[in-house]
Amino acid sequence: MTAPDIFTEGLYTPDQAARLAQVSTKLLRNWVYGSLGREAAVVPRIPENDAKVIGFIDLIQVLAIRAIRVQKKLSLPKIRATVNAAHERGILYPFARKHQTFLFDDDVVIQLELPDGKCLVQVTGKYKNHHLLHPVVEQYLVDLSYDPDGLANEFTPLSDGDSKIIINPKKQYGAPIVLPSGYTVASLVSAYEGEGSISEAAAAFEIDETQVKLAIRYDNFLSGIAA
């Protein structure tokens, strides 16, 4: 496997990634790298390193695990079993791929490409390796965009009309930004705090107030403050 170019992957400290994923830093490290003899839940795209940074794909994998565990309370061994089964079939980073992993009852399903079309195969639980029909499964993570290879390349955690927050590893090094202006959430929140009002912050950047409000809402969400 070719090593990823970390300068186009988006770079986050564990603390930054944990905040974006809404989990503790310790939990993020456990899921991505493992701990105390326990295997990690995923295979990290950027291996553990001296710079102590993780990339966008690993952030998406953590977001997916959190969504799965919130919805289904699925165990980490089952999640890891899914990752292993997918890798055995040549599917890398299955939780960060388009229409690749699904939930079915309390187990995980992966989608495979076969000569006669796509099929869904249960990879954990009592009916491991059984084929399933599409109508009985559900996706667990939405608001993702994908590259031509089906790997996640943009996450949209919040939107309001024509304005939205995106996290894209090729824009502002993966920091959350507000579109259509392209300013970072941090910049707009800082302007709001410095100027003292939403209208003055918007005027300072020559943008509409909706984008400043959206930045504040997202920052409050990450801080655990109800909107």
LUMPA-102259 format. One record per residue: y, z, x of N, C-alpha, C in turn. Coordinates in Angstrom, 3 decimals, always signed. Atoms other than C-alpha are relative to their C-alpha. Layout:
# LUMPA-102259
[[Y; Z; X]; [Y; Z; X]; [Y; Z; X]]
...
This chain:
# LUMPA-102259
[[-1.192; +0.000; +0.847]; [+0.000; +0.000; +0.000]; [+1.239; +0.000; +0.879]]
[[-1.223; +0.095; -0.774]; [+3.420; -1.001; +1.376]; [+0.910; +1.172; -0.296]]
[[-0.905; -1.144; +0.193]; [+5.775; +1.903; +1.937]; [+1.255; -0.461; -0.717]]
[[-1.195; +0.394; +0.731]; [+8.715; +1.795; -0.480]; [+1.250; +0.137; +0.848]]
[[-1.303; -0.114; -0.645]; [+12.268; +1.242; +0.702]; [+0.772; +1.088; -0.722]]
[[-0.587; -1.142; +0.699]; [+13.752; +4.634; -0.093]; [+1.459; -0.228; -0.351]]
[[-1.406; +0.229; +0.288]; [+17.280; +3.213; -0.071]; [+0.209; -0.837; -1.264]]
[[-0.100; +0.680; +1.295]; [+16.523; +1.145; -3.194]; [-0.838; +0.709; -1.051]]
[[+0.878; -0.732; +0.906]; [+14.295; +3.760; -4.808]; [+0.732; +1.104; -0.766]]
[[-0.667; -1.165; +0.567]; [+16.924; +6.316; -5.771]; [-0.482; +1.229; +0.729]]
[[+0.376; -1.181; -0.776]; [+16.973; +9.561; -3.835]; [+0.512; +1.257; -0.679]]
[[-0.369; -1.254; +0.647]; [+16.969; +13.067; -5.299]; [-0.585; +1.157; +0.797]]
[[+0.596; -1.230; -0.502]; [+16.553; +16.517; -3.895]; [-0.910; +0.536; -1.106]]
[[+0.832; -0.582; +1.054]; [+13.850; +18.477; -5.729]; [+0.822; +0.698; -1.087]]
[[-0.853; -0.674; +0.987]; [+16.611; +20.519; -7.404]; [+0.661; -1.011; -0.939]]
[[-0.634; +1.022; +0.827]; [+18.398; +17.382; -8.610]; [-1.003; -0.629; -0.961]]
[[+1.025; +0.629; +0.838]; [+15.207; +15.770; -9.892]; [-0.480; +0.954; -1.083]]
[[+0.454; -0.991; +0.976]; [+14.111; +18.981; -11.600]; [+1.010; +0.143; -1.128]]
[[-1.038; -0.102; +1.038]; [+17.440; +19.208; -13.436]; [-0.053; -1.204; -0.928]]
[[+0.068; +1.206; +0.826]; [+17.178; +15.598; -14.634]; [-1.246; -0.019; -0.874]]
[[+1.257; -0.024; +0.749]; [+13.581; +16.163; -15.745]; [-0.131; +1.210; -0.911]]
[[+0.009; -1.222; +0.819]; [+14.388; +19.540; -17.354]; [-1.250; +0.849; +0.237]]
[[+1.082; -0.903; -0.395]; [+11.697; +21.452; -15.455]; [+0.507; +0.823; +1.180]]
[[-0.398; -0.790; -1.169]; [+11.867; +24.098; -12.751]; [-0.332; -0.765; +1.277]]
[[+0.259; +0.650; -1.289]; [+11.992; +23.000; -9.121]; [-1.421; +0.288; +0.472]]
[[+1.361; -0.361; -0.407]; [+8.751; +24.863; -8.448]; [-1.033; -0.843; -0.746]]
[[+0.936; +0.786; +0.794]; [+6.983; +23.065; -11.292]; [+0.001; -1.449; +0.453]]
[[-0.088; +1.384; -0.482]; [+8.249; +19.688; -10.103]; [-0.765; -0.170; +1.300]]
[[+0.714; +0.084; -1.283]; [+6.975; +20.354; -6.586]; [-1.514; +0.072; -0.217]]
[[+1.436; -0.131; +0.273]; [+3.594; +21.433; -7.970]; [-0.576; -1.290; -0.570]]
[[+0.490; +1.223; +0.626]; [+3.249; +18.293; -10.102]; [-0.023; -1.171; +0.981]]
[[-0.110; +1.155; -0.900]; [+4.347; +15.892; -7.365]; [-0.805; +0.181; +1.284]]
[[+0.633; -0.217; -1.300]; [+2.885; +17.507; -4.243]; [-1.193; +0.965; -0.020]]
[[+1.065; -0.992; +0.036]; [+0.455; +20.207; -5.392]; [+0.439; +1.275; +0.696]]
[[-0.344; -1.270; -0.656]; [+0.406; +23.797; -4.165]; [-1.204; +0.926; +0.050]]
[[+1.031; -1.040; -0.138]; [-1.897; +26.572; -2.948]; [-1.407; -0.535; -0.269]]
[[+1.329; +0.577; +0.150]; [-4.917; +24.319; -2.775]; [-0.202; -0.787; -1.276]]
[[+0.107; +0.756; +1.238]; [-4.251; +22.774; -6.193]; [+0.518; -1.417; +0.207]]
[[-0.364; +1.399; -0.168]; [-4.110; +18.999; -6.314]; [+1.234; -0.325; -0.840]]
[[-1.162; +0.451; +0.751]; [-0.881; +17.326; -7.404]; [-0.449; -0.723; -1.274]]
[[+0.334; +0.678; +1.254]; [-0.788; +15.875; -10.920]; [+0.076; -1.511; +0.144]]
[[-0.185; +1.439; -0.188]; [+0.305; +12.434; -9.680]; [-0.147; -0.353; +1.473]]
[[-0.083; +0.466; -1.383]; [+0.222; +10.329; -6.548]; [+1.463; -0.371; +0.233]]
[[-1.424; +0.286; -0.178]; [+3.823; +10.391; -5.274]; [+0.234; -1.362; +0.647]]
[[-0.350; +1.289; -0.615]; [+5.431; +7.048; -4.477]; [+0.633; +0.220; +1.371]]
[[-0.560; -0.385; -1.292]; [+7.454; +8.694; -1.715]; [-0.696; +1.282; +0.429]]
[[+0.748; -1.199; -0.427]; [+5.148; +11.124; +0.149]; [+0.931; +1.138; +0.389]]
[[-0.788; -1.161; -0.415]; [+6.331; +14.626; +0.957]; [+0.569; -0.271; +1.389]]
[[-0.693; +0.413; -1.220]; [+8.858; +14.257; +3.756]; [+0.945; +1.086; +0.494]]
[[-0.879; -0.994; -0.611]; [+11.099; +16.196; +6.125]; [+1.367; +0.046; -0.676]]
[[-1.294; +0.035; +0.674]; [+14.198; +15.058; +4.210]; [-0.036; +0.703; -1.351]]
[[+0.189; -0.714; +1.263]; [+12.752; +16.797; +1.135]; [+0.666; -0.725; -1.169]]
[[-0.519; +0.784; +1.116]; [+13.661; +13.973; -1.256]; [-1.160; -0.658; -0.743]]
[[+0.955; +0.781; +0.764]; [+11.772; +12.270; -4.050]; [+0.735; -1.198; -0.583]]
[[-0.602; +1.232; +0.497]; [+12.339; +8.843; -5.575]; [-0.017; -0.109; -1.510]]
[[-0.139; +0.244; +1.435]; [+13.030; +7.378; -9.002]; [-1.354; -0.043; -0.708]]
[[+1.312; +0.110; +0.646]; [+9.370; +6.544; -9.762]; [-0.642; +1.373; -0.150]]
[[+0.549; -1.352; +0.111]; [+8.360; +10.132; -9.029]; [+0.745; +0.804; -1.060]]
[[-0.753; -0.638; +1.082]; [+11.170; +11.343; -11.307]; [-0.555; -0.437; -1.351]]
[[+0.534; +0.510; +1.265]; [+9.809; +9.105; -14.088]; [-1.385; +0.582; -0.269]]
[[+1.325; -0.595; +0.189]; [+6.284; +10.414; -13.504]; [+0.112; +1.446; -0.491]]
[[-0.195; -1.383; +0.438]; [+7.543; +13.979; -13.886]; [+0.495; +0.035; -1.443]]
[[-0.478; +0.082; +1.384]; [+9.448; +13.039; -17.060]; [-1.157; -0.292; -0.955]]
[[+1.143; +0.352; +0.842]; [+6.249; +11.505; -18.455]; [-0.934; +1.197; -0.186]]
[[+0.888; -1.170; +0.093]; [+4.148; +14.575; -17.657]; [+0.616; +1.052; -0.916]]
[[-0.660; -0.982; +0.862]; [+6.718; +16.826; -19.277]; [-0.116; -0.421; -1.470]]
[[+0.096; +0.491; +1.373]; [+6.741; +14.636; -22.412]; [-1.418; +0.160; -0.545]]
[[+1.401; -0.134; +0.410]; [+2.941; +14.612; -22.545]; [-0.333; +1.447; -0.313]]
[[+0.359; -1.409; +0.175]; [+2.670; +18.366; -22.162]; [+0.765; +0.639; -1.164]]
[[-0.743; -0.497; +1.161]; [+5.384; +19.019; -24.755]; [-0.671; -0.455; -1.290]]
[[+0.583; +0.566; +1.212]; [+3.706; +16.733; -27.296]; [-1.430; +0.466; -0.249]]
[[+1.439; -0.212; +0.182]; [+0.037; +17.463; -26.661]; [-0.575; +1.188; +0.749]]
[[+0.514; -1.119; -0.805]; [-0.241; +20.461; -24.301]; [-1.164; -0.444; +0.882]]
[[+1.096; +0.552; -0.790]; [-2.449; +18.228; -22.172]; [-0.080; +0.691; +1.354]]
[[+0.187; -0.718; -1.259]; [-3.920; +19.911; -19.104]; [+0.301; -0.899; +1.193]]
[[-0.261; +0.757; -1.228]; [-2.936; +18.881; -15.583]; [-1.259; -0.672; +0.544]]
[[+1.207; +0.707; -0.447]; [-6.603; +18.149; -14.666]; [-0.241; -1.306; -0.748]]
[[+0.167; +1.245; +0.758]; [-6.714; +15.572; -17.475]; [+1.015; -1.053; +0.444]]
[[-1.023; +0.929; -0.469]; [-3.469; +14.054; -16.281]; [-0.399; -0.568; +1.357]]
[[+0.430; +0.470; -1.315]; [-4.768; +13.891; -12.729]; [-1.203; -0.925; -0.123]]
[[+1.166; +0.862; +0.206]; [-8.064; +12.397; -13.961]; [+0.431; -1.394; -0.443]]
[[-0.522; +1.292; +0.445]; [-6.060; +9.650; -15.667]; [+0.578; -0.784; +1.167]]
[[-0.584; +0.648; -1.177]; [-4.141; +8.913; -12.472]; [-1.105; -0.539; +0.904]]
[[+1.107; +0.437; -0.855]; [-7.384; +8.750; -10.471]; [-0.722; -1.201; -0.590]]
[[+0.697; +1.107; +0.657]; [-9.062; +6.496; -13.039]; [+0.818; -1.277; +0.061]]
[[-0.876; +1.173; -0.064]; [-6.066; +4.180; -13.093]; [+0.021; -0.584; +1.405]]
[[-0.035; +0.485; -1.381]; [-5.905; +3.978; -9.294]; [-1.319; -0.681; +0.375]]
[[+1.293; +0.643; -0.256]; [-9.615; +3.168; -9.170]; [-0.048; -1.414; -0.567]]
[[-0.051; +1.310; +0.634]; [-8.819; +0.217; -11.413]; [+1.167; -0.839; +0.517]]
[[-1.085; +0.750; -0.621]; [-5.921; -0.907; -9.212]; [+1.344; +0.158; -0.677]]
[[-1.262; -0.236; +0.697]; [-3.150; +0.507; -11.439]; [+0.712; +1.179; +0.661]]
[[-0.741; -1.057; -0.683]; [-0.653; +2.466; -9.331]; [+1.090; +0.559; -0.904]]
[[-1.043; -0.692; +0.750]; [+1.710; +5.013; -10.903]; [-0.079; -0.313; -1.495]]
[[+0.178; +0.398; +1.402]; [+0.312; +4.550; -14.437]; [+0.992; +0.631; -0.962]]
[[-0.928; -0.651; +0.915]; [+2.743; +7.027; -16.000]; [+1.417; -0.538; +0.132]]
[[-1.316; +0.622; -0.147]; [+5.697; +4.935; -14.809]; [-0.075; -1.494; -0.280]]
[[+0.197; +1.421; +0.288]; [+4.379; +1.602; -16.111]; [+0.085; -0.302; -1.488]]
[[-0.176; +0.442; +1.388]; [+5.071; -0.348; -19.267]; [-1.345; -0.133; -0.702]]
[[+1.188; +0.117; +0.851]; [+2.421; +0.066; -21.978]; [-1.297; +0.173; +0.790]]
[[+1.184; -0.185; -0.827]; [-0.094; +1.414; -19.472]; [-0.793; +1.235; -0.383]]
[[+0.702; -1.220; +0.403]; [-0.909; +4.942; -20.600]; [+0.469; +0.440; -1.378]]
[[-0.274; -0.417; +1.366]; [-1.099; +6.310; -24.132]; [-0.701; +1.331; -0.259]]
[[+0.675; -1.224; +0.411]; [-2.117; +9.489; -25.909]; [-0.863; -0.280; -1.219]]
[[+0.899; +0.113; +1.150]; [-5.049; +9.720; -28.308]; [-0.624; +1.368; -0.212]]
[[+0.418; -1.373; +0.229]; [-5.716; +13.131; -29.867]; [+0.393; +0.857; +1.204]]
[[-0.318; -0.844; -1.156]; [-5.968; +15.438; -26.817]; [-0.449; -0.624; +1.311]]
[[+0.433; +0.698; -1.209]; [-6.872; +12.803; -24.263]; [+0.951; -1.142; +0.316]]
[[-0.856; +1.075; -0.464]; [-5.289; +9.981; -22.309]; [-0.770; -1.307; -0.011]]
[[+0.578; +1.338; +0.058]; [-5.915; +6.266; -22.677]; [+0.782; -0.890; +0.951]]
[[-0.709; +0.975; -0.823]; [-5.102; +3.516; -20.197]; [-0.285; -1.403; -0.526]]
[[+0.149; +1.379; +0.436]; [-4.570; -0.137; -20.983]; [-0.453; -0.856; +1.175]]
[[+0.549; +0.853; -1.048]; [-6.602; -2.628; -18.975]; [+0.163; -1.466; -0.374]]
[[-0.045; +1.446; +0.194]; [-6.232; -6.382; -18.533]; [-1.397; -0.553; +0.256]]
[[+1.319; +0.604; -0.113]; [-9.572; -8.105; -19.182]; [+0.096; -1.501; -0.176]]
[[-0.047; +1.458; +0.126]; [-10.452; -11.816; -19.056]; [+0.277; -0.471; -1.430]]
[[-0.193; +0.409; +1.394]; [-10.457; -11.942; -22.868]; [+1.164; +0.745; -0.673]]
[[-1.164; -0.669; +0.552]; [-7.279; -9.916; -23.298]; [+0.108; +1.451; +0.430]]
[[-0.232; -1.395; -0.334]; [-6.021; -6.330; -23.144]; [-0.903; +0.901; -0.830]]
[[+0.749; -0.987; +0.769]; [-8.064; -3.317; -24.149]; [+0.434; +1.394; +0.424]]
[[-0.333; -1.390; -0.280]; [-7.529; +0.432; -24.311]; [-1.283; +0.769; +0.261]]
[[+1.193; -0.738; -0.383]; [-10.036; +2.662; -22.552]; [+0.353; +1.471; +0.165]]
[[-0.196; -1.437; -0.155]; [-10.231; +6.430; -22.911]; [-0.587; +0.422; +1.340]]
[[+0.443; -0.331; -1.361]; [-10.466; +7.899; -19.411]; [-0.255; +1.492; +0.195]]
[[+0.329; -1.426; -0.076]; [-10.821; +11.621; -20.163]; [-0.654; +0.416; -1.313]]
[[+0.540; -0.550; +1.236]; [-12.673; +13.730; -22.701]; [-1.400; -0.466; -0.348]]
[[+1.363; +0.239; +0.470]; [-15.873; +13.392; -24.715]; [-0.358; -1.478; -0.025]]
[[+0.279; +1.429; +0.147]; [-15.538; +9.632; -25.243]; [+0.550; -0.822; +1.164]]
[[-0.451; +0.673; -1.208]; [-14.643; +8.724; -21.687]; [-0.649; -1.369; +0.122]]
[[+0.395; +1.398; -0.194]; [-14.868; +4.963; -21.004]; [-0.239; -0.761; -1.301]]
[[+0.104; +0.718; +1.268]; [-14.972; +4.109; -24.729]; [+1.269; -0.817; -0.239]]
[[-1.135; +0.842; +0.342]; [-12.723; +1.295; -25.949]; [+0.585; +0.458; -1.337]]
[[-0.683; -0.430; +1.210]; [-10.132; +2.064; -28.632]; [+0.840; -1.142; -0.561]]
[[-0.854; +0.990; +0.633]; [-8.056; +0.063; -31.080]; [+1.468; +0.412; +0.144]]
[[-1.418; -0.284; -0.205]; [-4.288; -0.210; -30.576]; [+0.629; +0.888; -1.072]]
[[-0.707; -0.796; +1.010]; [-3.239; +1.299; -33.947]; [-0.216; +1.509; +0.096]]
[[+0.276; -1.430; -0.004]; [-4.731; +4.704; -33.106]; [+0.652; +0.739; +1.156]]
[[-0.629; -0.652; -1.137]; [-2.659; +5.406; -30.013]; [+1.513; +0.003; -0.172]]
[[-1.453; -0.092; +0.081]; [+0.964; +6.322; -29.457]; [+0.587; +0.134; +1.396]]
[[-0.689; -0.180; -1.266]; [+3.434; +6.058; -26.623]; [+0.699; +1.355; +0.003]]
[[-0.576; -1.328; -0.128]; [+4.924; +9.294; -25.310]; [+1.361; +0.002; +0.674]]
[[-1.281; +0.035; -0.684]; [+7.979; +8.144; -23.376]; [+0.689; -1.328; -0.313]]
[[-0.732; +1.207; +0.363]; [+10.617; +5.685; -24.580]; [+1.282; -0.067; +0.820]]
[[-1.299; +0.164; -0.668]; [+14.024; +4.478; -23.417]; [-0.140; -0.320; +1.488]]
[[+0.179; +0.478; -1.368]; [+12.655; +2.947; -20.216]; [+0.095; -1.520; +0.030]]
[[+0.028; +1.435; -0.261]; [+13.271; -0.531; -18.828]; [-0.903; -0.232; +1.200]]
[[+1.019; +0.267; -1.017]; [+10.822; -2.245; -16.485]; [+0.312; -1.272; +0.780]]
[[-0.149; +1.203; -0.801]; [+10.784; -4.773; -13.663]; [-1.094; -1.002; -0.388]]
[[+0.994; +1.008; +0.376]; [+8.698; -7.986; -13.856]; [-1.452; +0.436; +0.221]]
[[+1.354; -0.502; -0.243]; [+5.671; -6.072; -12.514]; [-0.385; +1.132; -0.945]]
[[+0.305; -1.043; +0.966]; [+5.893; -3.537; -15.341]; [+0.270; +1.407; +0.486]]
[[-0.311; -1.327; -0.543]; [+7.136; -0.649; -13.164]; [+1.399; +0.417; -0.460]]
[[-1.282; -0.476; +0.508]; [+9.972; +1.494; -14.544]; [+1.116; -0.220; +1.020]]
[[-1.138; +0.183; -0.905]; [+13.362; +0.573; -13.095]; [+1.311; +0.529; -0.578]]
[[-1.207; -0.589; +0.576]; [+15.829; +2.228; -15.483]; [-0.370; +0.919; -1.154]]
[[+0.223; -0.987; +1.055]; [+15.918; +5.257; -17.774]; [+1.304; +0.231; -0.735]]
[[-1.179; -0.235; +0.828]; [+18.341; +5.716; -20.666]; [-0.198; +1.291; -0.790]]
[[+0.235; -1.275; +0.680]; [+18.395; +9.403; -21.632]; [+0.897; +0.264; -1.204]]
[[-0.938; -0.291; +1.078]; [+21.367; +9.229; -24.019]; [+0.869; -1.225; -0.269]]
[[-0.871; +1.120; +0.355]; [+23.396; +6.626; -25.918]; [+0.800; +0.346; -1.240]]
[[-0.858; -0.182; +1.162]; [+26.173; +6.444; -28.495]; [+0.744; -1.310; -0.227]]
[[-0.605; +1.303; +0.236]; [+27.032; +3.040; -29.922]; [-0.149; -0.909; +1.201]]
[[+0.031; +0.906; -1.155]; [+27.965; +0.702; -27.078]; [+0.005; +0.746; +1.331]]
[[-0.008; -0.796; -1.234]; [+28.110; +3.549; -24.564]; [-1.356; +0.649; +0.216]]
[[+1.283; -0.635; -0.286]; [+25.068; +4.961; -22.807]; [-0.027; +0.555; +1.407]]
[[+0.287; -0.559; -1.326]; [+23.870; +7.046; -19.883]; [-1.235; -0.707; +0.526]]
[[+1.195; +0.581; -0.614]; [+21.489; +5.279; -17.513]; [-0.239; +0.644; +1.363]]
[[+0.389; -0.394; -1.355]; [+19.601; +6.307; -14.388]; [-0.749; -1.190; +0.571]]
[[+0.560; +1.205; -0.609]; [+18.886; +3.272; -12.226]; [+0.039; +0.184; +1.511]]
[[+0.030; -0.284; -1.443]; [+17.751; +3.635; -8.591]; [+0.866; -0.935; +0.838]]
[[-0.804; +0.956; -0.759]; [+19.804; +0.589; -7.543]; [+1.494; +0.132; -0.306]]
[[-1.399; -0.203; +0.334]; [+23.043; +1.901; -9.022]; [+0.392; +1.439; +0.309]]
[[-0.485; -1.326; -0.393]; [+24.918; +4.823; -7.468]; [-1.144; +0.885; +0.520]]
[[+1.122; -0.720; -0.615]; [+21.697; +5.785; -5.621]; [-0.812; +0.810; -1.010]]
[[+0.813; -0.664; +1.010]; [+20.073; +6.807; -8.885]; [+0.686; +1.130; -0.741]]
[[-0.726; -1.033; +0.742]; [+22.761; +9.196; -10.103]; [+0.235; -0.474; -1.435]]
[[-0.284; +0.406; +1.377]; [+23.295; +9.207; -13.893]; [+1.404; -0.605; -0.092]]
[[-1.294; +0.641; +0.176]; [+26.103; +6.782; -14.790]; [+0.214; -0.337; -1.467]]
[[-0.372; +0.316; +1.376]; [+27.947; +5.945; -17.985]; [+0.399; -1.466; -0.075]]
[[-0.369; +1.394; +0.239]; [+28.099; +2.374; -19.216]; [+0.797; -0.088; -1.295]]
[[-0.150; +1.150; -0.889]; [+29.981; +0.179; -19.715]; [+0.858; +0.198; +1.244]]
[[-0.933; -0.153; -1.118]; [+32.397; +1.680; -17.179]; [-0.691; +0.023; +1.350]]
[[+0.701; -0.111; -1.279]; [+29.820; +2.438; -14.463]; [+0.358; +1.233; +0.796]]
[[-0.340; -1.245; -0.702]; [+31.355; +5.782; -13.523]; [-1.154; +0.991; -0.133]]
[[+1.064; -1.000; +0.069]; [+28.976; +8.622; -12.704]; [+0.359; +1.085; -1.017]]
[[-0.194; -1.136; +0.903]; [+28.486; +11.444; -15.159]; [+0.787; +1.099; +0.708]]
[[-0.671; -1.053; -0.765]; [+29.596; +13.850; -12.434]; [+1.495; -0.264; +0.127]]
[[-1.417; +0.341; -0.160]; [+32.887; +11.977; -11.927]; [+0.773; +0.233; -1.287]]
[[-0.702; -0.154; +1.271]; [+33.776; +11.959; -15.617]; [+0.084; +1.465; -0.426]]
[[-0.032; -1.432; +0.328]; [+32.835; +15.610; -16.125]; [+1.023; +0.707; +0.875]]
[[-0.977; -0.596; -0.912]; [+34.892; +16.550; -13.062]; [+1.424; -0.324; -0.446]]
[[-1.328; +0.385; +0.475]; [+37.846; +14.599; -14.443]; [+0.382; +0.797; -1.241]]
[[-0.247; -0.780; +1.214]; [+37.525; +16.368; -17.792]; [+0.373; +1.445; +0.366]]
[[-0.279; -1.375; -0.408]; [+37.439; +19.764; -16.086]; [+1.344; +0.104; +0.719]]
[[-1.259; -0.024; -0.740]; [+40.394; +18.855; -13.851]; [+1.212; -0.306; -0.851]]
[[-1.123; +0.415; +0.842]; [+42.585; +17.172; -16.467]; [+0.207; +0.944; -1.175]]
[[-0.139; -0.968; +1.070]; [+41.845; +19.728; -19.157]; [-0.240; -0.517; -1.393]]
[[+0.294; +0.549; +1.322]; [+41.119; +17.343; -22.012]; [-0.749; -1.320; +0.147]]
[[+0.755; +1.255; +0.003]; [+38.891; +14.402; -22.929]; [+0.945; -1.188; +0.051]]
[[-0.932; +1.134; +0.044]; [+41.847; +12.129; -23.685]; [+0.657; -0.250; +1.348]]
[[-0.644; +0.171; -1.302]; [+43.513; +12.766; -20.348]; [-1.002; -0.484; +1.050]]
[[+1.035; +0.479; -0.931]; [+40.235; +12.266; -18.444]; [-0.254; -1.484; -0.233]]
[[+0.221; +1.411; +0.329]; [+39.690; +8.968; -20.279]; [+1.159; -0.851; +0.497]]
[[-1.178; +0.739; -0.451]; [+43.254; +7.875; -19.496]; [+0.011; -0.148; +1.521]]
[[+0.013; +0.041; -1.466]; [+42.801; +8.732; -15.817]; [-0.919; -1.095; +0.521]]
[[+0.948; +1.026; -0.425]; [+39.838; +6.349; -15.589]; [+0.187; -1.316; -0.771]]
[[-0.293; +1.181; +0.822]; [+41.266; +3.854; -18.110]; [-1.237; -0.471; -0.758]]
[[+1.181; +0.304; +0.806]; [+38.175; +4.039; -20.319]; [+0.165; +0.675; -1.364]]
[[-0.090; -0.621; +1.311]; [+37.561; +4.990; -23.940]; [-0.573; +1.415; +0.047]]
[[+0.390; -1.409; +0.012]; [+37.024; +8.628; -24.843]; [-1.496; +0.196; -0.244]]
[[+1.429; -0.130; +0.301]; [+33.464; +7.992; -26.066]; [-0.816; +0.190; +1.273]]
[[+0.762; -0.095; -1.241]; [+32.256; +7.574; -22.484]; [+0.150; +1.373; +0.653]]
[[-0.204; -1.344; -0.538]; [+33.787; +10.871; -21.380]; [-0.789; +1.009; -0.827]]
[[+0.741; -0.906; +0.878]; [+32.315; +12.640; -24.419]; [-1.496; -0.080; +0.280]]
[[+1.425; +0.178; -0.267]; [+28.900; +11.163; -23.642]; [-0.390; +0.677; +1.314]]
[[+0.265; -0.644; -1.291]; [+29.091; +12.345; -20.022]; [-0.061; +1.520; -0.166]]
[[-0.029; -1.450; +0.220]; [+29.982; +15.860; -21.194]; [-1.244; +0.443; -0.760]]
[[+1.206; -0.329; +0.770]; [+27.150; +15.877; -23.760]; [-1.231; +0.023; +0.895]]
[[+1.186; +0.064; -0.865]; [+24.614; +14.832; -21.138]; [+0.004; +1.128; +1.015]]
[[-0.096; -1.094; -0.979]; [+25.870; +17.337; -18.583]; [-0.321; +1.326; -0.673]]
[[+0.318; -1.216; +0.733]; [+25.698; +20.072; -21.227]; [-1.497; +0.101; -0.288]]
[[+1.440; +0.023; +0.258]; [+22.154; +19.013; -22.125]; [-0.768; +0.415; +1.244]]
[[+0.695; -0.353; -1.250]; [+21.063; +19.242; -18.489]; [+0.219; +1.455; +0.368]]
[[-0.309; -1.406; -0.295]; [+22.715; +22.643; -18.266]; [-0.580; +0.945; -1.033]]
[[+0.594; -0.836; +1.037]; [+20.875; +23.851; -21.351]; [+0.981; +0.503; -1.026]]
[[-1.012; -0.389; +0.962]; [+24.010; +24.025; -23.490]; [-0.127; -0.888; -1.226]]
[[+0.165; +0.772; +1.227]; [+23.563; +22.927; -27.111]; [+1.259; -0.827; -0.263]]
[[-1.133; +0.873; +0.298]; [+25.732; +19.981; -28.159]; [+0.727; +0.481; -1.246]]
